[in-house]
Amino acid sequence: MTNKKSLLIFILSLGIFGIINTEMGVIGILPQISDKFNISASQAGLLVSLFALVIAVSGLFLPLLLSRFNRKKSMAWVLGIFVIANLISAFAPNFTVLLISRMIPAFLHPVYFSVAFVAAASTVGKEQSAKAVSKVFMGVTAGMVLGVPITSFIADIISLQAALLFFAIVNAIALIGVLLFVPSMPVQGKESYGTQLSVLKKPVLWLSMATAVFVLSGMYAVYSFFAEYLDKVTHMSGKSISIMLVLFGATGILGNMLAGKWLGKHAAKTALLFPLTLGFIYILVNVMGTLTLPMAIIILVWGVLFTLGLNISQYWITSAASEAPDFANGLFVAFANLGVTIGTSIGGLFITNMGTQHVVWSGIIFMSLAFLTIIARTTYYKNSF
């Protein structure tokens, strides 16, 4: 039974990897996309921000509407559409077609995430759910460990088109995994839509969603321009940037491990320390961004904090609405991606008006706001964990 649960969690994580690879894999190739289509860095950033905006909108209702369907079928359909859309994007004749082909599958992104998180949590007891979800979050880390740097490497060595085709291949493998290894997962004990929507009456949930927006905005205001920063400020080569992306994602594995452990035992303390620590890392990036070796060391810590922040945001929302897990996870995906949209857009504005080196200040501003909302919840809603 333990082996079956481990295999199920691995497949769920593989699907997350396929989807996050599509969403975030372009971060490593934004400079090449800018060159090919003759657009600015902030325009290329729309591939990240608009993708996330679509997710933020659809995450508010699609996971709820589809919460009664067999979870295996839902995941298979989502991955199949991602494969088709990625094939179209690989052969896009212009930037507009590329942008549209990415936005279409984005609508279904939160459906897979919501189903995968609920399925993972349901395989274990309540006290182990944070740890199970953190294992599924390994798919996000894998998207950074393998997806982002490999995409960047493929574009640098072969071509941009080959890099975009990599997205389709990864999603196809994930689809095969779901079809072959995930058992039928009909929804048991279906909650009415009204019951699930009633969690929106809870002030603590809105406070938690605001926190997720600030945390994700603060992370992606800087990370969305990770390759751009290492290129323009640190003056690294394409291959060196790929190596830095691998280091960033590899240490993210440790972030997942720590999240499962710390959130299960010290959720409030972990959340409070996170924005302070990441804000300090951003200050170091600003001070030492031109120095290759210090940046490599900073990136090792940054990667740990990045995946820890993703886990904290998911836990912060779902723990505030544990009675409606499908809807709560949909809200997490929606508001997290709203944060990605806001963060990427604001980060782009900082680059346009102040220069690439100063993009970290946009992240520091959002981390400060996140710290305030975390203090509010830990002060006024001590029993919500």
C-alpha positions as CSV (number, residue, x, y, z in Angstrom):
1,M,0.0,0.0,0.0
2,T,2.9,2.4,0.8
3,N,4.4,1.7,-2.6
4,K,1.1,2.4,-4.3
5,K,0.8,5.7,-2.4
6,S,4.4,6.7,-3.3
7,L,3.8,5.9,-7.0
8,L,0.5,7.9,-7.0
9,I,2.3,10.9,-5.4
10,F,5.1,10.6,-7.9
11,I,2.7,10.6,-10.9
12,L,0.8,13.6,-9.5
13,S,4.1,15.4,-9.1
14,L,5.1,14.4,-12.7
15,G,1.9,16.1,-14.0
16,I,2.7,19.2,-11.9
17,F,6.2,19.2,-13.5
18,G,4.7,19.1,-17.0
19,I,2.4,22.0,-16.4
20,I,4.8,24.2,-14.4
21,N,7.4,23.5,-17.1
22,T,5.0,25.1,-19.6
23,E,4.2,28.0,-17.4
24,M,7.7,28.9,-16.1
25,G,10.0,27.2,-18.6
26,V,10.0,30.3,-20.8
27,I,11.7,32.3,-18.0
28,G,15.0,30.7,-19.1
29,I,14.5,31.7,-22.7
30,L,13.0,35.1,-22.5
31,P,16.1,36.7,-23.9
32,Q,16.0,34.5,-27.0
33,I,12.3,35.1,-27.5
34,S,12.9,38.9,-27.3
35,D,15.6,38.6,-30.0
36,K,13.5,36.4,-32.3
37,F,10.4,38.5,-32.3
38,N,12.2,41.8,-31.8
39,I,10.4,42.8,-28.6
40,S,11.5,44.2,-25.3
41,A,12.2,42.2,-22.1
42,S,9.0,43.5,-20.5
43,Q,6.9,42.5,-23.5
44,A,8.4,39.0,-23.5
45,G,7.5,38.9,-19.8
46,L,3.9,38.8,-20.9
47,L,4.4,35.2,-21.6
48,V,4.6,34.7,-17.9
49,S,2.3,37.4,-16.6
50,L,-0.7,36.9,-18.9
51,F,-0.4,33.1,-18.5
52,A,-0.6,33.7,-14.8
53,L,-3.5,36.2,-15.1
54,V,-5.6,33.6,-17.0
55,I,-4.9,31.1,-14.2
56,A,-5.8,33.6,-11.6
57,V,-9.2,34.1,-13.3
58,S,-10.1,30.5,-14.1
59,G,-8.8,29.3,-10.7
60,L,-11.7,31.2,-9.1
61,F,-14.4,29.0,-10.7
62,L,-13.1,26.0,-12.8
63,P,-11.8,23.9,-9.9
64,L,-15.1,24.4,-8.1
65,L,-17.2,23.6,-11.2
66,L,-15.2,20.5,-12.0
67,S,-14.9,19.3,-8.4
68,R,-17.5,16.6,-8.9
69,F,-15.8,14.9,-11.8
70,N,-13.5,11.9,-11.7
71,R,-10.1,13.3,-10.8
72,K,-8.1,11.0,-13.1
73,K,-10.2,12.0,-16.1
74,S,-9.8,15.7,-15.2
75,M,-6.1,15.4,-15.0
76,A,-5.8,13.5,-18.3
77,W,-7.9,16.0,-20.2
78,V,-5.9,18.9,-18.9
79,L,-2.5,17.3,-19.8
80,G,-3.8,16.4,-23.3
81,I,-4.8,20.0,-24.0
82,F,-1.4,21.2,-22.8
83,V,0.3,18.9,-25.3
84,I,-1.7,20.3,-28.2
85,A,-1.2,23.9,-27.2
86,N,2.5,23.4,-26.8
87,L,2.8,22.0,-30.2
88,I,1.1,25.1,-31.6
89,S,3.4,27.4,-29.7
90,A,6.5,25.7,-31.0
91,F,5.6,26.6,-34.6
92,A,4.1,30.0,-33.8
93,P,4.9,32.4,-36.8
94,N,4.7,35.5,-34.5
95,F,4.6,36.6,-30.9
96,T,0.8,37.0,-30.9
97,V,0.2,33.4,-31.9
98,L,2.8,32.3,-29.3
99,L,1.1,34.3,-26.6
100,I,-2.4,33.0,-27.5
101,S,-1.3,29.4,-27.7
102,R,0.0,29.7,-24.1
103,M,-3.1,31.4,-22.7
104,I,-5.5,28.7,-23.9
105,P,-4.2,25.8,-21.7
106,A,-3.6,28.3,-18.8
107,F,-7.4,28.1,-18.2
108,L,-7.1,24.5,-17.1
109,H,-3.9,24.8,-15.2
110,P,-5.6,25.3,-11.8
111,V,-7.8,22.3,-12.3
112,Y,-4.9,19.9,-12.4
113,F,-3.1,21.6,-9.4
114,S,-6.3,21.6,-7.3
115,V,-7.0,17.9,-8.1
116,A,-3.4,16.8,-7.5
117,F,-3.1,18.6,-4.1
118,V,-6.4,17.2,-2.9
119,A,-5.5,13.7,-4.1
120,A,-2.2,13.8,-2.4
121,A,-3.6,15.0,0.9
122,S,-6.3,12.4,0.8
123,T,-3.8,9.5,0.7
124,V,-2.6,10.3,4.2
125,G,-3.9,11.5,7.6
126,K,-4.5,15.1,8.3
127,E,-1.3,15.4,10.3
128,Q,0.7,14.2,7.3
129,S,-1.1,16.2,4.6
130,A,1.4,19.1,4.5
131,K,4.2,16.6,4.0
132,A,2.3,14.8,1.2
133,V,1.5,18.1,-0.6
134,S,5.1,19.1,-0.3
135,K,6.1,16.0,-2.1
136,V,3.7,16.9,-5.0
137,F,5.3,20.3,-4.9
138,M,8.5,18.5,-6.0
139,G,7.0,18.8,-9.5
140,V,7.3,22.6,-9.2
141,T,10.9,22.2,-8.1
142,A,11.6,19.7,-10.9
143,G,10.3,22.4,-13.3
144,M,13.1,24.6,-12.1
145,V,15.7,21.9,-11.6
146,L,15.1,20.4,-15.0
147,G,12.6,22.3,-17.0
148,V,13.8,25.8,-16.9
149,P,17.6,25.1,-17.3
150,I,17.1,22.4,-19.9
151,T,14.8,24.6,-21.9
152,S,17.5,27.3,-21.7
153,F,20.2,24.8,-22.7
154,I,18.2,23.4,-25.6
155,A,17.6,26.9,-27.0
156,D,21.2,27.8,-26.6
157,I,22.6,24.6,-28.2
158,I,19.8,23.7,-30.7
159,S,17.1,26.3,-31.3
160,L,14.3,28.2,-29.7
161,Q,11.8,26.0,-31.5
162,A,13.3,22.9,-30.0
163,A,13.1,24.4,-26.6
164,L,9.4,25.0,-27.0
165,L,8.8,21.5,-28.3
166,F,10.4,20.3,-25.1
167,F,7.3,21.6,-23.3
168,A,5.0,19.4,-25.4
169,I,7.2,16.3,-24.9
170,V,7.2,16.7,-21.1
171,N,3.4,17.1,-20.9
172,A,3.0,14.0,-23.2
173,I,5.1,11.9,-20.8
174,A,3.0,13.2,-17.9
175,L,-0.2,12.3,-19.7
176,I,1.0,8.8,-20.3
177,G,1.9,8.4,-16.7
178,V,-1.6,9.5,-15.5
179,L,-3.3,7.2,-18.0
180,L,-1.2,4.1,-17.1
181,F,-0.6,4.5,-13.4
182,V,-3.3,6.6,-11.7
183,P,-6.4,4.6,-10.7
184,S,-9.9,5.9,-11.3
185,M,-10.6,8.6,-8.7
186,P,-14.3,9.3,-8.4
187,V,-15.1,12.0,-5.9
188,Q,-16.5,10.7,-2.6
189,G,-18.8,12.7,-0.3
190,K,-19.5,15.6,-2.7
191,E,-20.0,19.0,-1.1
192,S,-22.6,21.3,-2.7
193,Y,-21.3,24.3,-4.5
194,G,-23.1,26.5,-1.9
195,T,-21.3,24.8,1.0
196,Q,-17.9,25.2,-0.7
197,L,-18.6,28.9,-1.6
198,S,-19.6,29.6,2.1
199,V,-15.9,29.6,3.1
200,L,-15.6,33.0,1.3
201,K,-17.4,34.4,4.4
202,K,-14.4,33.8,6.5
203,P,-12.2,36.9,7.0
204,V,-9.1,34.7,7.7
205,L,-9.4,33.2,4.2
206,W,-9.3,36.7,2.6
207,L,-6.4,37.6,4.7
208,S,-4.6,34.4,3.7
209,M,-5.3,35.0,0.0
210,A,-3.9,38.5,0.3
211,T,-0.8,37.0,1.9
212,A,-0.4,34.6,-1.0
213,V,-0.7,37.4,-3.5
214,F,2.0,39.4,-1.8
215,V,4.3,36.4,-1.3
216,L,4.1,35.3,-5.0
217,S,4.3,38.9,-6.2
218,G,7.5,39.3,-4.2
219,M,9.0,36.1,-5.5
220,Y,8.2,36.5,-9.2
221,A,8.9,40.2,-9.4
222,V,12.5,39.1,-9.3
223,Y,12.6,35.5,-10.4
224,S,10.7,36.2,-13.6
225,F,13.7,38.2,-14.7
226,F,16.3,35.8,-13.3
227,A,17.9,35.0,-16.6
228,E,17.7,38.7,-17.6
229,Y,19.5,39.7,-14.4
230,L,22.3,37.2,-14.7
231,D,22.7,38.2,-18.3
232,K,22.7,42.0,-18.0
233,V,24.0,42.6,-14.5
234,T,26.2,39.6,-13.6
235,H,27.2,39.2,-17.3
236,M,27.0,35.4,-17.4
237,S,27.0,33.4,-20.6
238,G,24.0,31.4,-21.6
239,K,25.5,28.2,-20.4
240,S,26.4,29.7,-17.0
241,I,22.9,31.0,-16.6
242,S,21.7,27.4,-17.3
243,I,24.0,26.1,-14.5
244,M,22.7,28.8,-12.1
245,L,19.1,27.8,-12.9
246,V,20.0,24.2,-12.1
247,L,21.6,25.2,-8.8
248,F,18.5,27.3,-8.0
249,G,16.1,24.5,-8.6
250,A,18.3,21.8,-7.0
251,T,18.4,23.6,-3.7
252,G,14.6,24.0,-4.1
253,I,14.4,20.2,-3.3
254,L,15.6,21.0,0.2
255,G,13.0,23.8,0.4
256,N,10.3,21.2,-0.2
257,M,11.7,18.9,2.4
258,L,11.9,21.7,5.0
259,A,8.4,22.9,4.1
260,G,6.8,19.5,4.9
261,K,8.6,19.3,8.2
262,W,8.3,23.0,9.4
263,L,4.7,23.6,8.3
264,G,3.6,20.5,10.1
265,K,5.2,21.6,13.4
266,H,5.8,25.4,13.3
267,A,3.6,26.9,10.6
268,A,3.2,30.4,12.0
269,K,6.9,30.8,12.9
270,T,7.9,29.5,9.5
271,A,5.6,31.9,7.7
272,L,6.8,34.9,9.8
273,L,10.5,34.3,9.1
274,F,10.1,33.7,5.4
275,P,9.5,37.3,4.1
276,L,12.2,38.6,6.3
277,T,14.8,36.1,5.1
278,L,13.9,36.5,1.4
279,G,14.0,40.3,1.7
280,F,17.5,40.0,3.1
281,I,18.5,37.8,0.2
282,Y,17.2,40.4,-2.2
283,I,19.4,43.1,-0.6
284,L,22.4,40.8,-1.0
285,V,21.5,40.3,-4.7
286,N,21.4,44.1,-5.1
287,V,24.7,44.6,-3.4
288,M,26.6,41.7,-4.9
289,G,24.8,41.2,-8.2
290,T,27.8,42.0,-10.4
291,L,30.0,39.4,-8.7
292,T,29.7,35.8,-10.1
293,L,30.9,33.8,-7.1
294,P,28.8,35.6,-4.4
295,M,25.8,35.4,-6.7
296,A,26.3,31.6,-7.0
297,I,26.3,31.3,-3.3
298,I,23.2,33.5,-2.9
299,I,21.3,31.5,-5.5
300,L,21.8,28.3,-3.4
301,V,19.9,29.9,-0.5
302,W,17.4,31.7,-2.8
303,G,16.3,28.4,-4.3
304,V,15.6,26.9,-0.9
305,L,13.5,29.9,0.1
306,F,11.6,30.0,-3.3
307,T,10.0,26.6,-3.0
308,L,9.5,27.1,0.7
309,G,7.4,30.2,-0.2
310,L,5.3,28.2,-2.6
311,N,4.5,25.7,0.1
312,I,3.7,28.3,2.7
313,S,1.3,30.1,0.4
314,Q,-0.6,26.9,-0.4
315,Y,-0.8,25.9,3.3
316,W,-1.8,29.4,4.3
317,I,-4.9,29.3,2.1
318,T,-6.0,25.7,2.5
319,S,-5.6,25.7,6.3
320,A,-8.0,28.6,6.4
321,A,-10.7,26.7,4.4
322,S,-10.0,23.1,5.2
323,E,-13.7,22.2,4.9
324,A,-13.6,22.9,1.1
325,P,-10.3,21.5,-0.1
326,D,-10.9,21.5,-3.9
327,F,-12.2,25.1,-3.8
328,A,-9.4,26.2,-1.4
329,N,-6.7,24.7,-3.7
330,G,-8.3,26.4,-6.7
331,L,-8.2,29.7,-4.7
332,F,-4.6,29.1,-4.0
333,V,-3.7,28.6,-7.6
334,A,-5.8,31.6,-8.6
335,F,-4.4,34.1,-6.1
336,A,-0.9,32.7,-6.4
337,N,-0.9,33.3,-10.1
338,L,-2.5,36.7,-9.6
339,G,0.6,37.4,-7.5
340,V,2.8,36.1,-10.4
341,T,1.0,38.5,-12.8
342,I,1.3,41.5,-10.5
343,G,4.9,40.7,-9.6
344,T,6.1,40.1,-13.1
345,S,4.4,43.3,-14.3
346,I,5.8,45.4,-11.5
347,G,9.2,43.9,-11.9
348,G,9.1,44.7,-15.6
349,L,8.2,48.3,-14.7
350,F,11.2,48.6,-12.3
351,I,13.5,47.3,-15.1
352,T,12.1,49.7,-17.6
353,N,12.3,52.8,-15.4
354,M,15.2,52.0,-13.0
355,G,17.3,49.4,-14.7
356,T,17.6,45.6,-14.3
357,Q,19.8,45.8,-11.2
358,H,17.1,47.5,-9.2
359,V,14.3,44.9,-9.9
360,V,15.0,43.4,-6.4
361,W,13.4,46.5,-4.8
362,S,10.0,45.5,-6.2
363,G,10.4,42.1,-4.5
364,I,11.4,43.8,-1.2
365,I,8.2,45.9,-1.2
366,F,6.0,42.9,-1.7
367,M,7.8,40.9,1.0
368,S,7.2,43.8,3.4
369,L,3.4,43.7,2.7
370,A,3.4,39.9,3.1
371,F,5.1,40.2,6.5
372,L,2.3,42.6,7.7
373,T,-0.5,40.3,6.6
374,I,1.2,37.2,8.2
375,I,1.5,39.1,11.4
376,A,-2.2,40.0,11.2
377,R,-3.3,36.3,10.9
378,T,-0.9,35.0,13.5
379,T,-2.1,37.7,15.9
380,Y,-5.9,37.6,15.3
381,Y,-6.5,34.1,14.1
382,K,-4.2,32.0,16.3
383,N,-6.5,28.9,16.1
384,S,-6.6,28.8,12.3
385,F,-3.6,26.5,11.8
